Structure formats: C-alpha cells, structure tokens
Amino acid sequence: MTVAEGYRLAIDIGGTFTDVVLLDAATQRLTFVKAPTTPADRSLGFFTGIDGVLEAADAPPHDVRTIAHGSTVATNAVLEGKGSRLGLITTLGFRDMLEIGRAYIPGIFTNFLRWQKPERLVPLERVRAVPERVAADGAVIAPLDEEATRGAIQELLAEGIESLAIALLHSYANPDHERRVEALAREMAPDLFVTRSSAVLPEYREYERTMTTVLNAYVMPTVDRYLGRIRDGLVTKGLPSGISIVRSDAGVMSLTTALERPVNTVLSGPAGGVLGASAVAAAAGYANVVSMDMGGTSTDVCLSTAGEPRLSTETWVSHYPVKVPIIDITTIGAGGGSIASVSPSRALRVGPQSAGAEPGPACYGRGGTVPTVTDANLVLGRLPLTLAGGAVQLDFEAARRAIETHVAIPLGLTVESAALGIIRIVDEGMLGALRVVSVQRGIDPRELALVPFGGAGPVHGAELARLAGIETMLVPPSPGVLSALGFLLADVKQVFTLTRVGLIGQLDENAYQRDLEQLIADATVWLEREGVPESDQAFEVALDVRYRGQAYEIPIRVKLPLDRSSWSDAATQFHDEHKHRYGYDQRLTPVEVVTLRVTAIGTLPKPVLKRRELGPAGAEAAVIDRAPVIFVEGTFETLVYERSGLDPGACLTGPALIVQSDCTTVVHPGQKAKVDAFGNLIISTGVTANMTMEMDARARS
C-alpha cells in the first residue's frame, strides 16, 4: 500500500486539547477527534487521541502511512525553566557574551527602573572559554588548544552537565575548531548531548548565534525523552515509527533531524494552523488574510499575503532571542482558559494566566473555581453546554458562580455585565496583536479577510473583525482542528545558510554562485537523508539584503543562476520591499548582501480541497434549537444551527450560533453568513467604508 492509498495522521497538542486528524488518502475523507491534553505526560493525550480517531474511522493502525506531529515541548521547557543542566564552550575573551547580550529592555521608557535582566539558561560558572581564534573571513588566527579544551570539558562534566553548547567566534566562516571540540566532547562523554553553532546557525551576530545554540542544547534532553516515548509507543501500537515533526516555518522534518535541532520546533503547532488557514482561504479566493488561532491558553495572529504566510528569521521565546526560520506570528496570553481577575485598584484583567487543561475553566467541572473567557462565553449563551463532540459537559451554574464571586461582586456589576467586560478586554487584546502583524508591517487590515480558528477563534472572530474594520470573515469547515489539518499540507523543509558580506555591484559574482551551489549540494544530501526522491525535491534561494550601514536585513528571493541581471533585480526588489515596509527607500545608498539562504523542499501528497455545487439558500433545515444570547446590543432569541446541515449556498442572518463538534461560530446581530463551494462560512461583518472612517476618527480623537 502506498502513501496515496493509506491513511495520514496529524496530531497537534495544545494547552487544553489534543487535536487529531486522520486523512484517508484514497477517498479524501477526514476524521478528527479532540482529546484532553495531559500536561504531566503529553504523550498520554497523544495516544488517547490516536486511539480515538482510528476507532472513529474504523481504520487499522497498520494502514497508517505517515504521521505529522506539532510539538510545543521545546517551547514549554524554556517557558517553564525545565530544560537541561548545560555548559557552554566559547572563545577565550568572550566568556561574558551572554551576560552582555544586546541593549534591549522591554518597554524601555517605562520599564527600565524596575526591569530585571532574566537569568541566563547557562550560568556564568558553567561557561568555559578556550584558547583559539578565527577571523571573520575564516582565517585561523590562533589554533585550538586541545589540552585546554579537554580540561574545560572535564570541568563541565564534573559540574554534572547533561548537554553542551559550543559557540566559537566566527565559526560560521570556518567551523573546523567547533567540529574538533564536538569530537573531543563525544570521546570523553559519548552520552552527552552536544550541539554546535556552526550546525544550528552558521550566520554572523555572535550573541544571537550563541543564544540559539544554547537554547537548542537546553531543550535537547527534554525533547529526546518526549520523542523517545512517542517513538516507542508508535511501535507498540503497530504504527509507523517514521514520524515527521512540524517545524516553526510550517515545514516538516524527520525525528532524527528534530532531535538534532529541537530549537526549530518552536511554535510548530501555530505554524500548522497558519499554513492551513492560508491554503483554505487562498482556494476560496482570499489570498491576503490575517489568521487568528485562539485556543485554550493563547491566541496566535499571523499575516498571509499572496496565499503564503509571512516568514521571519528571528523571534523570542520568553526572554530569549532565537534566530531560526519561523512563521511571523504574534502570540498573546488570551485564550478560552485565560483567567479574569480584579486588581487591588479595581481594574478588570484577563490573562495571561490560564486555567489550562487542568483544572480548566470553572464550567469544566474539574476543580477550577476562577472565571475564564470560556465561562464568560457560556454565561452569555455563546457556547452550547457540550464541547468536543460531547466529550466535555459544561456546568453553567459553576461558570456563573465563578464570575459572580471573583468579578461581578468586587466591581458591583451584574454577572452578565461582568461577562461582557471579560469578553471586551480579551477582544481588545487580540485587536492589538492583529495590528502588530498588519499595521506595523505596512498593511491596512481593512484590505484583509479574517480567518479565525482554534476552539475559541470563531466565537470571537466576528467581533474582532468589526473592531479592526475587516468586512469579511472566513471560517473553515473544521476550524477547531485546523492546526492539525495544516500539518497534512506541509512539505519536508530545511534551511541552509551561509554568511557572505558584499556590496551588490562590487562583489565577486562567481564566488557567490559557487557558494550557493555548495549550499544546494548540502541541501540535496539532506533531502536524500530524509528519504525524499529526486522528483519531489525543490529549492528556494534568497539573499538577506540591507543598505550599507543598517543593522538588520530583509530576505529577497532570487533565481539561479545569479548573473548581473539577477543581482540588479535583487537590489530593485529590496528597494521596493523596504519602501513597502518602512515608507521610504534610499536608492542611491549601496545595497549590501549579508547572508545566502537555500531552502530545501521535499513535496508531499496533500489533501484535496473539494469544490461542491451551490444549492438552495435556505438554512431552516439546519436549525436545531433557539436560545437567548447576550450581545452588546442586548439579549436576542437566537437560532442555533448544526453546521453539518448547512450545505454550500445556504445563507442566514445573525444573530446565530453555528455549532459543530470542534467549535462554535457566533454570528452577531445584523451580520450575514453564507456557505461557499468549499464549505467555508463567509461572514459579512457589517463593517462599511463609512464605518471604518468613523472608527479611525474616534481613534484619532
């Protein structure tokens, strides 16, 4: 049986639920389940979800051909400070590199007096500097002192380190010394986890390269233990052990590569959702969208243009910079489990603390007593009394008591007014994140469509769209499991980089061409190791470009061969992109290339988005209930629709609740919804050009 004939599994572990999607490649039938996440050992929820989806589809385990998994284990290890005890070896004279860092203070104008520098993942007492020196062009100034290096490694082993990071000066230009240090460490401690910067991030900027290497080493043992349990469990259940792990740039990589570079799994779950949202929206005719993934713990917002998510080459995990290819996502602590509280100054706050999966919101009946966003939505009538296809029964009275005790009474409000306040605050927080990825990137959100997904996204999407001035909202057919579905749309991917600084028009074009050809050769070897046949291999080439004297670059895609015309086109693209992002360009200033990038891509079979014929506009057959729902405008008797009963062509007018097993969509009064040929809900939010102008005027005043 081939991949095209068997089943494909995708598993996304979130803070509250574990989503599992099963694709029958032959029939294109999708089956999905949501299982509670098990924070103590996330692999338990992983296998519970797999058992559930295989049973629901009546699919034998041995017919599963591929498995894709998005993991937040690496991220959580950093956020919770539960990584490994590690050591760092660097160049003599640079022992304090991480302590010096960059001159970065969050909220510098209001925070500098009380900001405390975060503790380093590797304390200074476990940093060793060894005699050696390489110049920026790769020339060896001082050879590696192997005796001193052995002594440094021995001292760190005596300190009880589990992992070792190696980051020597300018190793991106010449990695020989780092390779030798790694060889010595493996000779002395074969079981030690070792990572070197020239393998993880062969680029200039010593602090970011060292920090990324340290993060990789910090999470290596944790990820190894977790993925080891996954691998062993798959074998026990008769499933394929060749699981693919989702990367932060929405590609996938083998288990072996994930163990070597766990830092590339940061934000892997949200990346899958963005990929899924982009693909679904592009098929429906919306190439420029902003996606909003609202789960139980956080909300991830991302911009996609021309049908593709925006990529970045750096991000932050907690207080630490990470320089890896990543979907340009803004994350805030606003989810269904975000806790509402009243400060001593009687200010209502929502998040970032979350009730998570255990105990969860008060309405879950698992011991939670504090009010959350989910409790507020339930009290307002915007959620049904069951979630996850009946797996979770909600307790209305528990939700009401929690809001009354902790918010309504302290503020002298009714329970309903308190619940509306909770929803308004969380919506405004998400609006801020939306503006970060649109307005601050030079994009007017009114020119975009909003794609909300996740378990809570479609509950809040219509109001968020109204606040942002967005006229159209698209809710995919299975929004609650879109991140897992997005994993099935991913390709095998890895990025190969090389720092080579030169001015366009003055650099040695033949030398740069040879460097790119070598990167492509390295990428080809990697794809072959990942098992990608030559017919499915592809490569994308980009240059990191800046004006001479600037500190940061913009990636510009180019085509090979890099002849004189290609270099000129790259400079022109850079000028245009710089003006688009920042409002100006400097076309008379020399343009400088800093880094060469080759992305290796192995294409995989993907689900087919099927178009159906539009039918009658009537939606009455899908009505299953009528219930009072509280909106800002007042309380409305609201029709409740079963989404599976809404066929393409069906239309309805709000207020309405559209329920399905993985989420609920709230349509506000006056808004209109229709089902398109792909089964998406297309909701007209009621925002008009005049309304957005009025909103702008209010914002300015």
N, C-alpha and C positions, 0 to 999 in steps of 0.2 A: 504494500500500500504506500502511495506517495503522499507528499505533503498536500497535494491538491485533492486527495481523496479522504484523508483522515480528519482529525479534529485539531483545532488550535486553541490553547488555553491562554488566558491573560489574567493576572492577579494583581490587584492594587490594594495595598494595606494602608488604610487611612487611620486617623486618630481615633475614630469611633467605629467605623465599619470596614470590613474587608470585602472588596468587590471582586467577583469572579465572573468572567465571561467565557463562554465556550462557543466556538465557531465551527459548524460543520462545513468544511471547505467545499464539499461536493454540492450541497443544497443551499449553502449560504444562510442556513438557519442559525440564529443566535439564541443562546440560552444564558441567563445570568441569575446569580443569587447574591444576596448580601448577608454576610455573617458578622457577628460582633467581633471586633478586634480584641486580641488577648495581649495586653501590654506586657505582662510578666514574661511571656514567651510567644512572640508574634507568629512563630511557625505553627502553633496550635490552631489559630484562626485561619492561617493559610491552608492547612489541610482540611479543616472543617468546611471551608468554602469550596474546595475542590470536590470533596465527597458529595456536597450538596448539589453542585451543578452537574456532576456526572450522573447522579441519581435522577435529577430532574429531566435530563436529556436522554436517559436510558442509554448512556454511552459507556462502553467498556474501556478501562484505563489503557489497555494495550493498543487502542486505536488512536490515542493522542500522539500526534506527531511533533508538535512544538509547544513550548511553554515560554511565555514572556512575563517577567515579574518586575514591578516597580517597587523599590525598597527605600524606606527612609531610615534604615538602621544607622547608616553613617551620619546622617544629619542629627538624629536623636542622640547619638553618642557624644557629639560636640555640644549640643544644646544642654544636655543633662550633665556634662562633665564626667562621662563614664567611659572614656576611651582608655587607651593603654598607658602604662608607665613607659616612657620612651626617653631616648637620648638623642642628641644631635651632634654631629661632627661637622665643623666648618673650618675655614681657612684661618690660620694664625693672624690675629689682629682684628677678627670680625666676630669674636665671641658674643658681643653685646648687640648684634644686629637686630634681633627680635625685640630687645628692650628699647632700642632707639625707634624702630618702626618708622611710621610716617607721621607727619604733623597733622593728625586727624583727630578732632574732638567733635562728637555728635552735638548738634545744636550749639555751636561754638559761642554764639553771642549771649546765650542764656545759661549755658551748662558748664562753662569752663571752671567755675569756682567750686562746683560740687561733683564734677565728673571724676570717677576713679578709673584709672587705667586697668583694663581687665587682666587677670592673671594669665600668664603665658602657659600654653599647653605643655611646654617643656621648660622647667625652671632653669635658671642660670647654672645651678650646681650640677645639672646633668648635660651641660654643653661643654664640648671639648674642641679646642682649636689646634689643628695640626700644621706643622711647617710644610708649606707648598705654595705655589703661586702661578697662576695662568693669566696672561694678558687678555684684553678684550678681543684681540684678533686670534686667540688660541695658542699663541706662542708660550712656551714654558719658560717662566722667569726663574722659578725655583722648583726643583724636583720634589716629589712626595717623599717625606721622611717616613719610611715604612716602620722603622723601630718605634718611633714616637707614636705612629698611628696604632700599632699593636698595643702599646701601653694605654692609649686613650680608650680603645675598645675594651680592654681588660678592666679598666676602672669603671666604665659604664656597666659592664656585666656584673661587677661586684655590687653595683648600686641596684641590681635586680630589674634591669630594663627588660620589657617584653618586645620592644621594637626599636629600630634605629633609623634615623633620618640622616641622609648625607647631602649637604648643600655646600659645595666649594665655590669660590669666587670664579666667575666667568666659565663655569663648566658647560654652559650651553655652546660655547665656542670650541671647547676641547674637553670631552668627557673622560679622558683616559685616567686621570687621577681618581675621579669618583668611582670608576669601574674597579680600580685596584683596591680602593677602600672597601667596596662591597665584597670583593673576593676575599679579602683578609677577614672581614666580619663573618662570612659564611664558613671559612675554615675554622675559626675559633668557636663559633656557635651556630651549628647547622640548622637549629630550630628557630633561630631568631628571625623575626620579621624585619626585612631590610628594604628601604626604598631610597632611591637617589634622585636628585632634582633633574639631572640630565635625561632621565627616563620619563619622569612625570611632567616636567615643564621645561623644555630646552629653550627658554627665552630669557632675555635680559630683564632687569629690575630685580636686584638681589633680594630685597625684602619680600616681595610677593612670591618669588620663586621659592624662597626658603619656607615661607609660611604655608604655601600649598603643599610642599613636600612634608612638612611637619604634620599637617592635617591628614595627609594620606597615611603616614606612619601611625598616627594617633588612633585611627579607626580600623586599621588593618586586622588586629586580632579579633575585635568585636564582629566585624563583617565576616571574617573567616569562620568563626564559631556559628554565626547565624546561617550562613550559606551552607556550611557543612551539615547542619541539621536538616536544611531543605533538601540537599542532595541525597542524604541518607534516607529521608522519608519518601522521596520520589521513587527510589529503588525498591523500598519495601512495598509500596503500593503498585508496583508494576508500571510506573510512568517513566517517560524518557528523562534521563538524568542530565541531558544536554540543555539545561535551562538557559534562556537568554535574559540578561539583566538590562533594564532600561537605563539609558544614560541621561544626563541633565540636558543634553541638546536634542532629546527626543529620538535618538538612535538606540540601537541595542548592541550588546557585546556579550561574549561568551562568559561563562562562570569563571574561567581561568583569567581572563582579562580583568573582570570585576574584582577578583581577589588581588590582582597586582595594582589596580588603580581604583580603589573604592571611592576616592575623592570625586571621581566622575559620576557617582550615583547621587550626588547632592541634588535635591529637587527632582528626582526621576519620576515620581508619581505625578506631580503637577505638569511635567513636560508632556506626558502621555495625553493628559486631558486637553492641553493646548493644541497638540497635533490633531486629536480627534475633532475638536471644535473647528479648527481651520479647514479640515478636509470636508466636513459636513456642510459648513457654511459656503465654501467655495463651490461645491457641487450644486447648491441651491441658488447660486448666483450672487453671493455676497463675498467678495474677495477681500474686503477690508473690514475687519471685525475686531472688537475687543471682547475677550473671553473672561468670564468670571466663574471660578471654581470655588464654591462655598461648601465646605464640608462641616464636620463636627467641631474642628479645632481652629481652622484658619480659612482665609479666603485668598486665593491666588488670582491676580489680574494680569493679563498679557495682551499685547497688541500683535495682530497678524495683518500683514499687507501683501497684496497680490497672492493670497492663498497660502502664505507661509508665515510661521511665527518669526518674530524678530529675535535674533540671536545676540548674545553679548559674550565677551571673553573674560568677564570677571564679575564676581558677586561677593556677598558677605554671608558667612554662616555664623550666626551670633555676632561676636565682636571681631571676627577674624576674616581677613580678605582671602578669597580663593580665586585664582586665575585659571579657570578652565572654561571650555566652550559650554554655554548654558543658554537655555531659553530665557529671554529678558522678562522675568516675572517679578512683580512686586507682591510681597506677601504681608498681610496684616493679621493680627490675632483677633479675627472676627469670624466666628463660626456658629453653628447651631448650639454648640455646648459652651459658648462664651458666657461667663458669669456676670450678672448685673449686680452692682453694689452701690451703696450710698456712702460718700466720703464724709469725714468729720465736718466738712464745710457744707454739707447737704447737697453735693453735686452728684448726679447720677452718672455712673461709669459702667461701661460694658467691655469686658475683656481687659487685657489679653489672656487673663487666666481662664482656663477651660475646665469644665467638668469631665471632659474626655469620654472614654468608653466606660470607665469605672470610677465613681458610681454613675456618671452620666447626669443628664438633666433630672430635675425632681420628678417630672412626669414619667420617667422610665421605670420608676419603682424599684430601683436597685440601691437605695440608701441615700441618694442625693437629696439635699434639703435646700440648696441655694437656687435662686432663679436663674434661668438661662434664656437665650434667644429662642430656643425651641419651646420653652414653657410659655414665653410671651406669645408666640405664634399660635400655640394651642388655645390659650385663653381668648385670643381674638377670633378664634374659629377658623384660622387659615390652614390648619392641619387636620387630617382625619384622626380618628382615635387609634389607628393601627399604622405602623410603618414597616418597611422591608417585607412587603407581601404578607403581613400578619405575624412576622417573627417578633415584632416589638409592639406590645399593647401599651397605650399611653393613658396615664392617670390624670384626668382633667382637674380634679379637686386638689391633687398634690401640687400641680403647677400653680393653681390659683393661690393656695396657701403660701407657697414659697414667695410669690411676687407680693402678696399682701404683707407678709411678715417683714421681708427684707427691703422692700422698695416703697410700696404704697403707704403704709403707716408712717415710716420715717419721714416721708415727703408730704404727707397729708393729702394724698391723691386717692382716687378710686383705683381699683385693681386694673380696670380697663385702660384708664389714662396712663397708669404706670407702664402697662404692657406696650401701649403705643409709643411712649417715651423710649423704651428699650429698643424698639424696632427703629425709631427715627435715628437714634445715636449710632446703631450699627450700620444703618444705610449711609449715613454721612461719612462714617469711617471708610466704607468701601468706595464712596464717591471720591475721597481723597486719593485712594490708590489708583482709581481709574484715571484721574487727572495726571498722576505721575507718569503713567505709561502712554498717555496721549498728548495732553497739552505740553508737558515738559519734554516731549520728543518732537514737538513741532507739528502735531496732528490735532485737528479740530474734532472732538468726539462726535459732533453733530453729523460728521461725514461717515460715521461708522455704524455698523449694526452691533447690537449686544447679544452675545451668546452665553447665557447663564447655564451652569450645570453643577454637578455635585448634588448631594442630598438636599441642600438648602438653597442652592442658587436660583432655581425657578420660583421659589417662594418670594424672594426679594428682588428678582430681576426687573420686573415691570416698574416698580417704584424707583429703583436705581436709574433705569433708563430715563424716566421722567425728570429726575433731578439733574441728570447730565445733558438733557436736551436731545437725547437719542430717539429717533422716530420709530425705529424698527427693532424688535427683539425676536431672536430665533431660538426656540427650544428644541434640541434634537430629540429623536424618538426615545432614547434611553439616557436621559441626562444624568441620572444618579450613578451610572456606571461608565460614563464617557471616558474617564481616565483609563480604565482597564481596556475599553474598546480601542482607545488610541494606541495602546501597545501593539495591537494587531496591525496597525497602519505603519509601524516603524520599520526602518531598514537597519541593517548592520552598519555601524558607523564608528570611525575613529579619526582623530585629527592629528596630523603630523606637522610640527612647526620647526622653524629654524630662524634665528635672529641674524639678519644681514642688513646693516645700515648703509644707505647710499642715496644720493640725490638723483632723481629722475632727470635724464639728460646728460649726466656725468658718470654714471655707474657703468661697470663692465657688464653689458647685457648678456654676453656669452657665459660669464661666470654664474650669473643668476639663473640662466636657463639650465646650466648643469646642476645647480643646487636643487632646483625644482624637479628635475628628472630623477635625482637621487631620492628626494622625498617620495616621489611617486613609486619608485622601486621599493622603498621601505614599506609604503602603504600596500603595495601589491603582495609582498611577503606576508604582511599581517592578515590581509583578506584571505589568503590561501590557508593560513593557520586557523582562521575562523571557519573554514570549510565552505567558502563562497566560490562557486565555479566562475571561470573567467567570463562567461557570457553574462553574468549578473554583476560584474564589477563596474564601478564608475568612479570618477574622481572630479572633485571641485577644487579649483585653485583660487586663492585670494591673497591679497597683499595688505598688510597693515600700514597705512599711509598717514602722514601728518605734514603740516607746514614746518619748515625748519625752525627750531626753537620751541615748538609746542611740546607739552609733556605727555599727551595722550593721542591715540591713533584712531582711525576709522577703517574697518575692513572693507576692501573693494574687491569684488570678484573680477577675475580676468580669464582669458582663454589662452591656451598654448597654441603655437609657440609664442614666446614673449619677444616679438620683434619691435622695431622702432614705433610702428603704428600702435601696437598693444600698450606700450608704455605711455604714449601720448593719450590714448583713450583712458587709461587708468587715472592719469592726472586730471583729466576733464571730469570723469566720474566723481573723483574726490572733491573737486571744487563744488560741483553741483550738490553732492550729499552734505558737505559742510554748510553750504548756504541753507539747505533744507532744514538741517538740524539746529543751526545756531543763528540763522538770519543774516549771515554775511559770508563773503569769501575774500580771499586775498590772492587773486590770480597772478599777481606779479611776484609773490613770495615763492622761493624754491620749495618744491614738494619732495619729501623725504620718505623713502621706503624703510621700514624698521624690521618687519617680520614676514616671512613667507609661510603660507598655510596651505596644506593639501588635506582635504577631507576624503578619506576612503569610504566608499558606499557600496554595500552589498544589497541589492534589491531583493525583497522577499515578497511572496504572494500576499495579497491583501483582500479584505472583504470587499464585495461589490456593493456599492450604494445603488439600490434598485429604484427606478422611477416607475410610478404607477399612474394609471389614468385617473383624472379628476372625476369625481362623482357628484351627486347632488349636494347642495349647500346646506341642507338641513342637518341639525345636530341633535334633534329631540330624542332619537333612539339611544343616545349615549348618556342621557340623564339618569342618574341612579339615586339622587337624593336632593333635598333642599334644606338649607341650614342658615341660621343668622351668622353673618360675618361682619366684623367691625373694621371699618376703614377710617381714614382721616375724615372723610366726608360724612361719616355716620354709620349706623348699622343697617345692613341690607339683607333681605331674604335672598339667598344666593343659590343658584343651581350648581349642583355637583355633577361633573361629567366623568365617566370612565374613559380614559384616553384610548384604550384599545377599541372602543366603539366609535371613535372619530376617524372616519375614512378620509382619504385625500379629497379635497373640495369642500369639506364641512366647514361651516362658519358659525361663529357665536359672538355675542356681545357681553361684556362684563357688566356687573360683577359675576365672576365664575371661579369655581375651583375645578381644576382638571387633575384627577388623581390617577396614579399608577403605582406599581409595586416599589419602584425605586425612588420616587419623589412626588411632590405636588407642585403644580403650577398655579399661581394666583394671578387672575386677570382682574384688574381694578375697574371700578365703575366707569363706563363710557369707553373703555378700551375694546378693540375688536381683535378677534383671533380667527385665523383660518389654517387649515391643514394643507400643506403643499404636496407635490407629487412624490416627495421623498419621505413623507410622514412627519416633517418638521412642523411645529407650531409657529406660525408667523404672526406676531402680535404687534398691532399698531398701537403705540403707547398714548396717542392723543396729543403728542407734542407737535406744535407747528412752528414755522419760522417766526411768526409774531410772538409766540410764547417764549421761544428761546431768546429773542431780543429783549423781552421784558425781564427774563431771568438774568441776562447779562447786565441790564441796567440796575436791577436790585443788587447784584453782586458788587457793582462799582460803587453804589451808594452806601 
